[in-house]
């Protein structure tokens, strides 16, 4: 179980893997109701068998790279797909 306060930035060639975990996201010091996971071009996010949910506010993903969500009942409120971005979603859900 993890608590993230503020946005997550996955830049350049980076890869973030969230596997067999519970990730609560909180706005922290952000003055907005949204908390974001930003996936840059050439970066990737893999969510496997995990729960991602807001502690307060709404979880959003801004995808410019590659995202894979497998066997994960996420509470992602908004998912933005930029030109050239890829999403693979298997046996998972968003709100």
C-alpha positions in Angstrom: 0.0 0.0 0.0 1.3 3.4 -1.1 0.2 7.0 -0.7 1.4 9.5 -3.4 0.9 13.2 -2.6 0.9 15.3 -5.8 1.4 14.3 -9.5 3.5 11.5 -10.9 5.7 12.3 -13.9 7.1 9.5 -16.0 9.6 11.2 -18.4 12.0 10.3 -21.2 12.6 6.5 -21.5 11.4 5.8 -18.0 9.0 3.0 -17.1 6.8 2.8 -13.9 5.5 -0.6 -13.0 2.7 -0.8 -10.4 2.2 -4.5 -9.7 0.2 -6.2 -6.9 -0.2 -2.9 -5.1 -2.7 -0.4 -3.8 -1.8 3.2 -4.8 -3.8 6.0 -3.1 -3.3 9.4 -4.8 -3.8 12.6 -2.9 -3.5 16.2 -4.1 -1.0 17.2 -1.5 -0.3 20.9 -2.0 -1.9 21.0 -5.4 -4.6 23.7 -5.6 -6.7 21.6 -8.0 -9.2 18.8 -7.5 -7.3 16.6 -10.0 -4.1 14.6 -9.4 -2.3 13.4 -12.5 -0.1 10.7 -13.8 1.8 12.2 -16.8 3.3 9.7 -19.2 5.7 11.4 -21.6 6.4 10.3 -25.1 8.7 7.2 -25.1 7.8 6.6 -21.5 5.6 3.8 -20.2 3.2 2.9 -17.3 2.3 -0.7 -16.5 -0.5 -1.4 -14.0 -0.9 -5.1 -13.2 -3.2 -6.6 -10.6 -3.4 -3.3 -8.7 -5.8 -0.8 -7.4 -5.3 3.0 -8.0 -7.7 5.3 -6.4 -8.0 8.9 -5.1 -7.7 9.7 -1.5 -9.2 13.0 -2.3 -10.0 14.6 -5.7 -9.9 12.8 -9.0 -7.2 10.6 -10.6 -6.3 11.5 -14.2 -3.8 10.1 -16.7 -2.3 12.2 -19.4 -0.8 9.7 -21.9 1.7 10.7 -24.5 3.5 7.3 -24.4 2.5 3.7 -23.7 0.1 2.5 -20.9 -0.9 -1.0 -20.1 -3.6 -1.9 -17.5 -4.1 -5.5 -16.7 -6.4 -7.1 -14.1 -6.8 -3.8 -12.3 -10.0 -2.1 -11.1 -8.7 1.4 -11.2 -10.6 4.6 -10.2 -9.1 6.7 -13.0 -11.6 9.4 -13.7 -10.1 10.8 -16.9 -7.7 9.3 -19.4 -6.3 11.5 -22.1 -4.8 9.9 -25.2 -2.4 12.1 -27.2 -1.5 11.5 -30.9 0.7 8.4 -31.2 0.0 7.2 -27.6 -1.0 3.6 -26.9 -3.3 2.0 -24.4 -3.7 -1.7 -23.8 -6.5 -2.5 -21.3 -7.3 -6.1 -20.3 -9.8 -7.2 -17.7 -9.7 -3.8 -16.0 -11.9 -0.8 -15.4 -12.0 3.0 -15.1 -14.8 5.2 -13.6 
